[in-house]
């Protein structure tokens, strides 16, 4: 049975609020799984049979296919393209734009699941919905990610409830306030959860950039089992600046859809001042998704000797906008609320106590 969609504009499109739908017609439900959309074959046009709905006071808050070099991060999760919702405006807005999958016939799947990758920046939020039929209202969130930065691709595995023969998933990007907002999606899959194997390196927890790092820094990593069964056989590789440091076998078991921390028995030498690249790779037999098997971070060590000569003086004259070397910021920053170095003409009074620069925080 084919499902038809139509163009709809509720109220006059130049009034507030507006609701606008863009859709394809005469699309058969998808019945072959695993099903995958990586947005690789469509340039700036959404793939066939995807639908797009906008609510709010500005129709420019839309989903479009974008090259990998656009947005933050300026990569696709895989391949050369991704889908992106972006807006930049100094006026206040409340906009919502939903990207809707083709109709999915999930009736033959035992435990259907959704796998996807996403990022978000500034005042954008992502909500993921489902519905059992194209005429029904959208159900409660499958997932929601409130405003806040996710600047690296983050993978999600979600079991799909209430399977049906006319199932749809909606990815809603929400922009509240003024300024900039961005949501990105890539590599969306729907497939059977039974016998699914996937291990993900979620993040490298330590070491972190800092002062006076040692030649014996432990490496701690967060691992996730996205699969349907406990994960007991897992090989972990640790690399430093492209050279293999160690290969270890995970002891114990990671339950289905759970996370564990692992500390490598072998440490890394970060004693010399400079920037190091640390990479961790997890290897599991029959792993279905290889693009989430590794994570790489850069760690910078700044050598700071003890100050032994007094009187000691810092006038913030030689550092541009950056705090001086070996100074440390403790606490959290919020927007513009952080310490930085400014010329004497900025702030009240518009002078430095001495010289041309000073340290300043705007609260």
C-alpha atoms as one frame of an Amber mdcrd trajectory, in Angstrom:
protein
   0.000   0.000   0.000   1.379   3.387  -1.001   1.389   6.318   1.384   0.679
   9.795   0.031   1.807  13.105   1.481   0.784  16.636   0.597   2.052  20.215
   0.835   0.325  22.093   3.641   0.459  25.664   4.902  -1.711  26.342   7.964
  -2.627  30.052   8.384  -1.122  32.608   6.032   2.539  31.774   5.692   3.695
  35.259   6.630   1.817  35.223   9.942   2.865  33.660  13.259   3.005  30.837
  13.921   3.325  28.932  10.655   3.338  25.236   9.897   4.743  24.158   6.566
   5.179  20.608   5.267   7.278  19.445   2.334   6.889  15.855   1.197   7.181
  13.264  -1.533   4.224  11.367  -2.970   3.482   7.713  -3.726   6.147   6.074
  -1.571   5.903   2.386  -0.720   6.796   1.397   2.857  10.354   0.163   3.312
  10.382  -3.592   3.929  14.067  -4.518   3.496  16.289  -4.317   6.572  18.910
  -3.361   7.646  17.897   0.004   6.161  20.473   2.794   5.978  20.540   6.450
   4.960  23.877   8.266   4.827  22.716  11.217   2.673  25.471  10.540   0.133
  23.527  10.770  -3.153  21.436  13.904  -2.860  23.664  17.012  -2.826  21.467
  19.590  -1.014  18.163  17.782  -1.642  16.666  15.483   0.982  16.447  11.828
  -0.046  13.344  10.529  -1.774  10.366   9.842   0.511  11.739  11.801   3.470
   9.373  14.515   4.682  10.081  17.864   6.255   7.840  19.978   8.500   8.469
  23.450   9.940   6.744  25.212  12.836   7.535  28.716  14.038   8.097  32.259
  12.925  10.849  31.747  10.375  10.865  29.173   7.552  14.669  29.367   7.166
  15.182  26.959  10.091  15.238  23.927   7.781  16.937  20.579   7.253  19.256
  20.356   4.236  21.872  17.920   3.014  25.300  19.513   3.477  28.899  18.692
   2.458  31.132  17.245   5.159  33.117  20.510   5.430  30.064  22.509   6.587
  29.180  22.971  10.261  30.837  21.877  13.503  32.391  19.390  13.413  33.355
  20.065   9.799  33.204  16.370   8.960  30.561  13.830   8.111  30.330  10.911
  10.514  31.091   8.783   7.463  31.341   9.636   3.776  31.070  13.109   2.283
  27.590  14.312   3.250  25.310  14.723   6.261  22.012  16.457   7.012  22.055
  19.768   8.877  19.668  22.255  10.490  21.268  25.654  11.075  20.163  29.180
  11.942  21.806  32.470  12.901  19.687  35.474  13.892  19.976  38.154  16.555
  16.190  38.378  17.059  14.244  36.054  19.350  12.745  32.963  17.740  10.933
  29.782  18.685  11.306  27.501  15.692  10.940  23.772  15.223  11.796  21.741
  12.160  11.147  18.000  11.896  12.893  15.632   9.518  10.714  12.533   9.015
  11.829   9.148   7.710  10.052   7.268   4.955   7.334   4.877   6.126   8.893
   1.719   7.618   7.161  -1.651   7.719   8.620  -3.097  10.924   6.121  -5.937
  11.260   8.645  -8.648  10.293  11.315  -7.510  12.784  11.421  -9.105  16.228
  13.117  -6.202  18.045  13.553  -3.226  15.702  16.129  -0.616  16.641  17.293
   2.795  15.477  20.993   3.652  15.165  22.019   7.226  14.329  24.745   9.847
  14.840  24.265  13.485  15.799  25.918  16.738  16.917  24.504  20.015  18.206
  25.806  23.493  18.917  24.738  26.593  20.825  20.952  26.969  21.215  19.833
  23.983  19.162  18.086  20.992  20.766  17.247  17.591  19.282  14.122  15.532
  20.002  13.419  12.128  18.459   9.811  10.914  18.109   7.951   7.989  16.560
   4.440   7.216  15.378   2.697   4.007  14.325   0.807   5.496  11.389   1.178
   8.542   9.157  -2.204   9.858  10.342  -1.424   9.588  14.073   0.043  12.165
  16.402   3.711  11.822  17.315   4.397   9.740  20.436   6.448  10.729  23.481
  10.146  11.339  22.850  12.329   8.359  22.102  15.214  10.635  23.077  15.780
  14.312  23.799  18.977  16.367  23.955  18.474  19.849  25.403  20.492  22.904
  24.410  24.204  22.358  24.870  27.217  21.563  22.765  27.872  18.084  21.359
  30.797  19.006  19.130  31.937  15.505  18.181  29.775  12.871  16.498  27.794
  10.971  19.138  26.204   7.618  18.325  22.849   6.457  19.689  21.168   3.038
  19.744  17.441   3.074  20.530  14.995   0.154  20.687  11.829   1.089  18.782
   8.570   0.473  20.709   5.134  -0.391  19.285   6.312  -1.702  15.915   3.846
  -1.430  13.043   3.605  -1.687   9.264   3.441   2.117   8.852   6.084   3.335
  11.293   7.846   6.686  11.087  10.626   8.374  13.058  10.841  12.158  13.399
  14.021  14.107  14.185  12.977  17.519  15.496  15.457  20.387  15.739  14.366
  23.152  18.107  15.764  26.683  18.213  14.772  28.807  21.206  16.047  32.341
  21.705  18.459  34.344  19.573  21.915  33.777  18.169  23.100  30.617  16.448
  21.906  27.025  16.574  22.904  23.891  14.703  21.888  20.223  14.652  23.566
  17.616  12.425  22.587  13.995  11.672  24.298  11.218   9.741  24.266   7.457
   9.207  20.690   6.644  10.208  19.920   2.927  10.371  16.892   0.806  11.270
  17.552  -2.903  11.759  16.996  -6.015  13.864  18.417  -5.833  17.389  18.655
  -9.623  17.944  22.230 -10.907  17.383  23.451  -7.351  16.810  27.127  -6.826
  17.733  28.619  -3.360  18.132  31.207  -1.956  20.521  31.734   1.791  20.775
  34.626   3.771  22.191  32.557   6.576  23.713  35.425   8.759  24.905  38.946
   8.815  26.287  38.520  10.099  29.841  42.167  10.576  30.811  44.807  11.888
  30.386  43.874  15.543  29.879  45.940  18.512  28.790  47.700  20.221  31.664
  50.916  21.306  33.323  53.858  19.059  34.150  52.434  15.761  32.939  54.554
  12.712  33.775  56.157   9.756  32.036  53.580   7.480  33.678  50.138   8.827
  32.716  47.239   6.310  32.931  44.783   6.057  30.037  41.141   5.575  30.990
  38.493   4.949  28.339  34.675   4.655  28.353  33.306   1.730  26.345  29.710
   0.925  25.395  28.133  -2.338  24.263  25.456  -1.367  21.738  24.710  -5.023
  21.011  21.954  -7.369  22.030  24.122  -9.796  24.053  26.786  -9.345  26.744
  30.199  -8.570  25.285  32.924 -10.795  26.718  35.600 -11.005  24.020  37.063
  -7.592  23.298  40.540  -6.495  22.191  41.757  -2.981  23.008  44.622  -1.178
  21.262  46.390   1.908  22.618  48.443   4.130  20.300  50.568   7.207  21.010
  51.465   9.461  18.067  50.732   6.627  15.639  52.876   4.028  17.419  51.267
   1.002  19.084  51.883   1.094  22.847  49.939  -2.001  23.927  47.201  -4.457
  23.027  45.014  -5.687  25.893  42.054  -8.008  26.357  39.079  -6.702  28.291
  38.461  -8.718  31.427  34.876  -9.252  32.533  31.691  -8.586  30.595  29.834
  -5.540  29.297  26.039  -6.104  29.513  23.815  -5.211  26.579  23.379  -1.423
  26.132  25.628  -0.707  29.141  28.875   1.266  29.554  32.074   0.442  31.439
  35.337   2.247  32.134  38.643   0.549  31.380  42.117   1.627  32.536  44.996
   0.318  30.454  47.646  -1.555  32.416  50.307   0.204  30.347  50.736   3.959
  30.861  51.945   6.613  28.381  54.955   8.910  28.609  53.881  12.572  28.258
  56.794  14.089  30.188  58.267  16.253  27.410  56.504  19.524  26.637  54.354
  19.318  23.522  51.126  17.936  22.052  50.498  14.193  21.834  47.883  12.202
  19.939  46.298   9.295  21.829  44.101   6.764  20.030  42.112   3.858  21.485
  40.533   1.159  19.311  38.130  -1.598  20.414  37.842  -4.749  18.312  34.978
  -7.261  18.625  34.239 -10.208  16.363  31.372  -9.592  13.892  31.152  -5.919
  14.855  28.503  -4.385  12.584  29.495  -0.682  12.741  33.226  -0.038  12.455
  33.075   3.776  12.386  32.583   4.010  16.194  35.350   1.571  17.148  38.030
   4.165  17.876  38.487   7.572  19.446  41.412  10.000  19.162  42.300  12.966
  21.384  45.123  15.488  21.496  46.776  16.075  24.879  49.085  19.042  25.454
  51.691  19.135  28.218  53.013  22.524  29.329  56.173  22.435  31.403  55.966
  24.889  34.333  58.956  25.105  36.665  58.493  26.332  40.203  58.909  30.058
  40.671  61.831  30.634  43.041  62.891  34.215  42.269  61.160  37.058  44.112
  59.808  39.660  43.854  57.672  38.034  41.133  55.460  40.125  38.851  52.783
  39.539  36.182  51.375  42.569  34.343  49.608  40.614  31.507  51.548  42.546
  28.867  52.879  39.813  26.583  50.057  37.348  26.006  47.527  38.780  23.574
  44.044  37.647  24.628  45.313  34.487  26.334  46.093  34.087  30.006  49.835
  33.726  30.668  51.541  30.372  30.388  51.306  28.274  33.566  48.263  30.123
  34.866  45.189  27.953  35.344  41.463  28.618  35.054  39.525  26.755  37.750
  35.750  26.415  37.547  33.342  26.536  34.624  32.712  29.158  31.953  29.304
  30.191  30.648  29.204  32.025  27.340  31.364  35.153  27.785  31.865  34.549
  31.522  35.557  33.674  31.638  38.879  35.365  32.280  40.753  36.802  29.335
  43.335  39.508  28.613  42.078  42.814  27.194  43.588  46.193  26.199  43.546
  48.938  28.802  40.702  50.818  27.007  38.149  48.052  27.645  36.122  47.909
  30.833  35.549  50.300  33.725  37.807  52.117  34.347  39.075  52.188  30.724
  42.672  51.926  31.866  45.178  49.373  33.059  46.739  49.894  36.468  50.091
  49.850  34.698  50.987  49.206  31.080  48.570  48.498  28.212  46.813  45.249
  29.208  44.868  43.724  32.107  42.925  40.546  32.983  39.128  40.865  32.887
  36.020  38.798  33.520  32.540  39.966  32.483  29.749  38.633  34.713
